[in-house]
Amino acid sequence: MDKVTTTAAEYLIRNCTIAYKCTTRWEDLPDDGIPTVRFCDECQKEVHLCISDKDLSQAIKDNLCVAIELKPLKRQEILMGMIRFNPDN
């Protein structure tokens, strides 16, 4: 489970829903020198880039706004938003 991943397909996300999907792009957030954390002026929250399933699991537990890199076909996309545990799924 501690393997570093680069695509959303490698994350094992179960019993979770995307509670909020941000329309701001990770690339547009100001870089303050911390590689995995940026501040979103739109939602006034820190956004945490999750590069492993361990990072993502902890961020969900801590109720943090996350960014997850997706690589569908030939274009790179980073999903940003809040993911919530949903035990009913």
N, C-alpha and C positions, 0 to 999 in steps of 0.2 A: 504493500500500500504506500510506501514512502517513495516510490519511483517518481521522478520529475517528469511531468507530461507537458506537451505543447499543443494538444488539441482537445477540444471539449469532448470528443468521442471517447477519449481515454479516461475521463472522469467517471467515477461510479456515483452518480447522483440518483438516489432513490428516495421516494416518499417526500419529495420537495416540489415546490412550485415557484415560479418567478413571480414574486409579489409586486415588483415594480421594475420596468425596463426603462432605463435612462436613454434619452435621445442624444445626449452629449457624447462626443467621441473622445476616447482615451487620449488620442494624439493631440486633441485641442485643450486638454487640461494642463495647467501650468506645472512644469517640472521643478520641484523645489530641492532636487538633489537626492531624494530618497527613491530608489528605482522602482519600488513596488507600491508606493502610496502617492496619490495626488489628490488635490482638493477640487471639488466640483462646485462652482459658484451657483449653478442652477438649483441644486438641492441642498447646498450648504453642508455637505458631508464629505468626509474623507472616503476615497475609493481605493480599495486594496486589490492589487493585481494578484490573482491566485495562479501560481505556476505548477502546483502539485495538488493531488487530491487531499493531502493532509492540510495544505493551506486553505483550500476551499471548505473542508469540513470544519476547521476551526473558525473561519470567518462566518459560516452559517450559525454556528453555536454562539458566536459573539454578536450576532445580529448586525454585521457590517455590510456596507455597500461593496460589491465586488466587481471586478473586471475579469472576464474569462476569454482567452484568445480562442477564436474559432478559425478554422482554415478550410472552408468548403470550396471544393474544386480549385480554382486558380486565384481566388481573391481572399485577402486576409480581413478578418472582422473581429472586433473585440466586443463582446456582449457586456454591458454594464447594467447593474441594477441590484435589487435585493432578492435574495433567495430565502424562502422560508421552509422549514420542516413541516410536512403535512402527513401526519400518521394515518390518515384515512385512505391514502393511496396504496 
